[in-house]
């Protein structure tokens, strides 16, 4: 009886949302190639968008709940295509992995997911965590038990040999046969994507086996691109997406790598080749290491207990000493050239952040990446927004339901006061977040 009474009390306290939700007045940037719609109307019924148009052209039901978006940009919920829910900005990975491996599922990963959602990220690809924890958190979000973006998860990385102390979320392969076994284990557990790293340390037969087995199971393969041979093998054996800008302090990608990229992107029958450069963490490091007020922003504390917050803050007391960024000052001058090489190669770039690495918090990583693309790397704002909305949905073969604000798709929508096409950094303060038709913020 006590449990029933508590449940009834919770239902009574929950806000009641009208059958139809109407977003009225803002400029809609719907994620497609059409021009923004001023004085827009977006009607939502249940989880889905049922009508999109202009004021005066769309009939609004008399019982609809009206949400004014006057003065706002309205756009699809953002996607972040490279996040790590299992880490939260701590500077010492060895300490973090040893100390918190038992608190990932119930505390750390849910906090990361909630922070992403409240920042306007309604879809994300989580690339690396223990298998059972990844599946559990993804499914708990889908069931509505915890807040977070719609997740696509890889579970553990596949590599030649796990780094010491990381065996819970890095799986090694010793032969092509074992490579296939590891992929089958992941696919049978229900992962959405296979993550392959350090493939230049594998035999070519092992790399081929990972990618072939993944594709047989209908799973795309995401591969690291830190070194030239990693890229060559990923392209040779058909990886679907490459991650990071890579190549340390080398001034540019080698000519043969760019030639291979161009050959692959010219093959229209193979579909787009996706690449997630995760460039902002490196690009902004020379500034944030000297100006680190963002560490004092309490938004990244959300969902984390005081002891974990204190541990993270303590690890960041001297940002200039973080070993993760040791070579970044030498890498920084090369980043613009490499980014432009990727754009010119025909690779389809996706917004992803490596969120969770030292000093990169889930509460603000995604807008930082967009800001660097637009204001420093000269990507048109509309192209950057589509790289964080439409194209990620295409990459995950989920564009039937996600990626644009369109009739029949899930109502994953954000709104921000002002014109994001002119001032992309406005995304640091998202005013409205709607996921699957439910107002989160």
C-alpha positions in Angstrom: 0.0 0.0 0.0 2.8 2.4 0.8 4.4 1.8 -2.6 1.0 2.4 -4.3 0.5 5.6 -2.3 3.9 6.8 -3.3 3.3 6.1 -6.9 0.0 7.9 -6.9 1.6 10.9 -5.2 4.3 11.0 -7.8 1.7 11.0 -10.6 -0.2 13.8 -8.9 2.9 15.9 -8.6 4.0 15.3 -12.2 3.3 18.1 -14.7 0.5 17.3 -17.2 1.4 18.0 -20.8 -1.4 18.8 -23.2 -2.1 16.3 -26.0 -0.6 18.8 -28.5 2.3 21.1 -27.9 2.7 24.1 -30.1 6.0 25.9 -30.5 5.1 29.3 -32.0 7.0 32.3 -33.3 10.7 31.5 -33.6 12.9 31.1 -36.7 13.0 27.3 -37.5 16.3 26.0 -38.8 15.0 22.5 -39.5 18.3 20.7 -40.3 17.5 20.3 -44.0 18.8 22.3 -46.9 15.7 24.6 -47.1 15.8 28.2 -45.9 15.0 28.9 -42.2 11.2 29.4 -41.6 10.5 32.7 -39.8 7.4 33.0 -37.6 7.4 29.2 -37.4 4.9 26.8 -35.9 5.9 23.3 -34.8 3.1 21.0 -33.6 4.0 18.0 -31.4 1.7 15.2 -30.5 3.0 12.5 -28.2 6.6 11.8 -29.2 6.4 13.1 -32.7 6.2 16.2 -34.8 2.8 16.3 -36.6 3.0 19.6 -38.5 5.6 22.3 -39.4 4.8 25.6 -41.1 4.3 29.3 -40.6 1.9 31.2 -38.4 -1.3 31.7 -40.3 -0.7 28.6 -42.4 -1.0 26.0 -39.6 -4.2 25.4 -37.6 -3.4 25.2 -33.9 -5.7 23.0 -31.9 -7.8 24.9 -29.3 -6.6 22.7 -26.5 -2.9 22.9 -27.5 -0.3 24.0 -25.0 1.4 27.0 -26.4 5.2 27.6 -26.0 6.3 30.9 -27.4 9.6 30.8 -29.3 9.5 34.4 -30.3 13.0 35.9 -30.6 14.5 32.4 -30.7 16.2 30.1 -33.1 14.5 26.7 -33.1 16.5 23.7 -34.4 16.8 19.9 -34.1 18.4 18.6 -30.9 22.1 18.5 -31.3 24.1 15.3 -31.6 27.6 14.7 -30.3 29.2 11.8 -32.2 32.1 11.2 -29.9 31.5 11.2 -26.1 32.8 9.2 -23.2 30.1 9.0 -20.5 32.5 7.0 -18.3 34.8 10.0 -17.7 34.1 13.5 -16.6 37.1 15.8 -17.2 39.5 14.3 -14.7 43.2 14.7 -15.6 44.5 11.3 -14.4 43.0 8.4 -16.3 44.9 5.7 -14.4 43.5 7.0 -11.1 40.0 7.5 -12.5 39.8 4.0 -14.0 41.0 2.3 -10.8 38.9 4.4 -8.4 35.6 4.7 -10.1 35.1 1.5 -12.3 32.4 0.4 -9.8 30.5 3.7 -9.9 30.1 4.1 -13.7 26.6 2.6 -14.2 24.7 4.1 -11.3 26.5 7.5 -10.9 29.0 8.7 -13.4 27.4 7.7 -16.7 23.9 8.9 -15.8 25.4 12.2 -14.7 27.2 12.6 -18.0 24.1 11.7 -19.9 22.0 14.2 -18.0 24.5 17.0 -18.5 24.6 16.4 -22.3 20.8 16.5 -22.5 20.5 19.7 -20.5 23.1 21.2 -22.9 20.8 20.5 -25.8 22.4 17.3 -26.9 19.5 14.9 -27.7 21.6 12.3 -29.5 25.1 10.9 -28.8 27.5 8.2 -29.7 29.3 6.8 -26.7 32.6 5.4 -27.8 34.1 3.3 -25.1 32.9 1.9 -21.7 32.4 -1.5 -20.1 29.9 -3.5 -22.1 27.3 -4.2 -19.5 27.4 -0.6 -18.2 27.0 0.8 -21.7 24.0 -1.3 -22.5 22.4 -0.7 -19.1 22.6 3.1 -19.3 21.5 3.3 -22.9 18.5 1.1 -22.2 17.6 2.9 -19.0 17.5 6.2 -21.0 15.3 4.6 -23.7 12.9 3.3 -21.0 12.7 6.8 -19.5 14.2 5.8 -16.2 17.1 8.3 -16.4 17.6 11.5 -18.4 19.9 11.6 -21.3 20.3 11.7 -25.1 19.3 8.9 -27.3 22.5 6.8 -27.1 24.3 4.7 -29.7 27.0 2.8 -27.9 30.1 0.8 -28.8 30.9 -0.8 -25.5 34.7 -1.7 -25.2 37.2 -0.7 -27.8 38.7 -3.5 -30.0 42.5 -3.2 -30.2 45.6 -5.4 -30.4 46.3 -5.5 -26.7 44.5 -3.5 -23.9 46.6 -1.0 -22.0 47.3 -2.2 -18.4 44.3 -1.6 -16.1 41.8 -1.0 -18.9 40.7 -4.5 -19.7 37.1 -3.7 -18.6 36.6 -1.5 -21.6 39.3 -2.5 -24.0 39.4 -5.9 -25.6 42.4 -7.4 -27.4 42.7 -9.7 -30.3 45.4 -12.2 -31.0 44.2 -13.6 -34.4 41.6 -13.0 -37.1 39.5 -15.7 -35.5 39.5 -14.0 -32.1 38.8 -10.7 -33.8 35.6 -12.2 -35.2 34.7 -13.7 -31.8 35.1 -10.3 -30.1 32.9 -8.6 -32.6 30.2 -11.3 -32.3 30.3 -10.9 -28.5 29.7 -7.2 -28.8 27.0 -7.5 -31.5 25.2 -10.3 -29.6 25.1 -8.0 -26.5 23.4 -5.3 -28.6 26.0 -2.6 -29.2 25.2 -0.1 -32.0 28.7 0.4 -33.4 32.1 -1.3 -33.2 35.0 0.9 -32.2 38.5 -0.1 -33.6 41.7 1.6 -32.3 45.4 1.0 -32.8 44.7 -1.0 -35.9 48.2 -0.3 -37.2 49.4 -2.6 -34.4 47.2 -5.4 -35.7 47.9 -7.7 -38.6 46.0 -6.7 -41.7 44.1 -9.9 -41.5 42.9 -9.0 -38.0 41.7 -5.5 -39.1 39.9 -7.1 -42.1 38.2 -9.6 -39.8 37.0 -7.0 -37.4 35.4 -4.8 -40.1 34.0 -7.7 -42.1 32.4 -9.3 -39.1 30.9 -6.0 -38.0 29.4 -5.4 -41.3 28.0 -8.9 -41.5 26.3 -8.1 -38.2 25.0 -4.8 -39.5 27.3 -2.7 -37.3 29.2 0.3 -38.6 32.9 0.5 -37.7 34.4 3.6 -36.1 38.2 3.7 -36.3 40.9 5.9 -34.8 42.9 8.1 -37.1 45.8 9.1 -34.9 48.5 7.7 -37.2 48.9 7.4 -41.0 48.8 3.6 -41.0 45.7 3.6 -38.9 44.0 5.7 -41.6 45.4 3.6 -44.4 44.1 0.3 -43.0 40.7 1.8 -42.0 40.2 2.9 -45.6 41.6 -0.2 -47.1 39.2 -2.5 -45.3 36.1 -0.3 -45.3 35.7 1.4 -41.9 32.6 3.7 -41.9 33.9 6.6 -39.8 37.3 7.9 -38.7 37.9 9.7 -35.4 40.1 12.6 -34.3 42.4 15.0 -36.3 45.5 13.0 -35.3 49.1 12.8 -36.6 50.6 14.6 -33.6 52.8 17.5 -34.7 53.1 16.4 -38.4 52.2 19.5 -40.5 49.7 17.7 -42.7 48.3 14.4 -43.8 50.6 12.5 -46.2 49.8 12.7 -49.9 49.0 9.0 -50.2 46.5 9.3 -47.3 44.7 12.2 -49.0 44.7 10.4 -52.3 43.1 7.3 -50.7 40.5 9.5 -49.0 39.7 11.2 -52.3 39.4 7.8 -54.0 37.0 6.6 -51.3 34.9 9.7 -51.2 34.6 9.5 -55.0 32.9 6.1 -54.7 29.3 7.2 -54.5 28.0 3.7 -54.4 29.8 3.2 -51.0 28.0 6.1 -49.5 29.5 8.9 -47.5 32.8 8.5 -45.6 32.3 10.1 -42.2 35.0 11.7 -40.1 34.7 13.1 -36.6 37.7 15.5 -36.1 37.1 16.2 -32.3 39.3 19.3 -32.9 38.2 21.8 -30.3 39.9 20.3 -27.2 43.2 20.7 -29.0 42.4 24.0 -30.7 41.4 25.8 -27.5 43.9 24.3 -25.2 46.6 27.1 -25.5 43.9 29.5 -24.3 42.1 27.5 -21.7 45.3 26.4 -20.0 45.9 30.1 -19.1 42.2 31.1 -18.8 40.4 28.3 -17.0 37.4 30.0 -15.4 35.2 27.3 -17.0 36.5 24.8 -14.4 34.6 26.8 -11.8 31.3 26.5 -13.8 29.1 24.3 -11.6 27.0 22.9 -14.5 29.5 20.0 -14.8 28.8 19.1 -11.2 25.2 18.1 -12.1 24.5 14.6 -11.0 27.9 14.0 -9.5 28.4 13.5 -5.7 30.7 15.9 -3.8 33.6 13.5 -3.5 33.8 13.0 -7.3 33.5 16.7 -8.0 36.3 17.4 -5.5 38.5 14.8 -7.0 38.1 16.2 -10.5 38.7 19.7 -9.4 41.9 18.6 -7.6 43.2 16.9 -10.7 42.8 20.1 -12.6 44.5 22.4 -10.1 47.5 22.9 -12.5 46.2 22.6 -16.1 49.5 23.4 -17.6 50.9 20.1 -16.2 48.2 17.8 -17.6 50.2 15.1 -19.5 47.3 14.4 -21.9 48.0 17.8 -23.6 51.8 17.6 -23.4 52.4 17.9 -27.1 49.4 20.1 -27.9 51.5 23.4 -28.3 53.4 21.6 -31.1 50.2 20.2 -32.6 48.2 23.4 -32.5 49.8 25.1 -35.6 48.9 22.1 -37.7 45.2 21.8 -36.9 43.8 24.2 -39.4 45.6 22.7 -42.3 44.6 19.1 -41.4 41.0 20.2 -40.9 40.9 21.8 -44.3 42.5 18.8 -45.9 39.7 16.7 -44.5 37.0 19.0 -45.8 38.6 19.2 -49.2 39.0 15.4 -49.4 35.3 15.0 -49.6 35.0 13.3 -46.2 31.7 14.2 -44.4 32.7 15.8 -41.1 30.6 15.2 -38.0 30.5 17.2 -34.8 32.0 15.2 -32.0 34.0 16.3 -29.0 35.8 13.6 -27.1 33.7 14.9 -24.2 34.9 13.7 -20.9 38.7 14.0 -21.6 40.6 16.3 -19.2 38.9 19.7 -18.8 36.2 18.9 -21.3 32.9 18.7 -19.6 29.7 17.2 -21.0 27.8 20.4 -20.0 29.6 22.5 -22.6 31.8 20.4 -25.0 29.4 20.4 -27.9 28.8 24.1 -28.3 32.6 24.7 -28.0 33.2 22.4 -30.9 30.6 24.2 -33.0 32.1 27.6 -32.1 35.6 26.6 -33.2 34.2 25.2 -36.5 32.3 28.4 -37.3 34.4 31.2 -35.8 37.9 29.9 -36.3 37.8 27.3 -39.1 35.4 29.1 -41.4 32.7 26.5 -41.6 29.3 28.1 -42.5 27.0 28.0 -39.5 24.3 26.1 -41.4 26.9 23.4 -42.4 28.1 23.1 -38.8 24.6 22.8 -37.5 23.8 20.0 -40.1 27.0 18.3 -39.0 25.5 18.2 -35.5 22.0 17.3 -36.4 21.2 15.8 -39.9 24.4 14.0 -40.8 24.9 12.2 -37.5 21.4 10.7 -37.9 22.4 9.6 -41.4 25.6 8.2 -40.2 23.8 6.0 -37.6 21.1 5.1 -40.2 18.5 6.8 -37.9 17.5 9.7 -40.2 14.0 8.2 -40.6 13.3 9.3 -37.1 16.0 11.9 -36.2 18.1 14.7 -37.5 15.6 17.2 -38.8 12.4 18.9 -37.5 10.0 17.3 -39.9 6.5 15.8 -39.8 6.6 12.2 -38.5 10.0 12.4 -36.9 10.6 12.3 -33.1 10.2 15.7 -31.6 13.8 16.3 -30.5 14.0 20.1 -30.6 15.9 22.9 -28.9 15.5 26.6 -28.9 17.9 29.4 -28.0 17.2 33.1 -27.7 18.8 34.9 -30.6 20.1 34.1 -34.1 22.4 31.1 -34.0 23.3 31.4 -37.7 25.0 34.7 -36.8 26.1 33.9 -33.3 26.8 30.2 -32.9 28.0 30.6 -29.4 24.5 31.3 -28.2 24.2 27.5 -28.0 26.1 27.7 -24.7 22.8 28.7 -23.1 20.0 26.5 -24.6 16.6 27.8 -23.3 14.3 25.0 -24.4 15.1 21.2 -24.7 12.4 18.8 -25.9 13.3 15.1 -26.4 10.7 12.7 -27.9 8.1 15.3 -27.3 8.8 15.8 -23.6 10.0 19.2 -22.3 13.2 18.6 -20.5 14.2 22.2 -20.0 
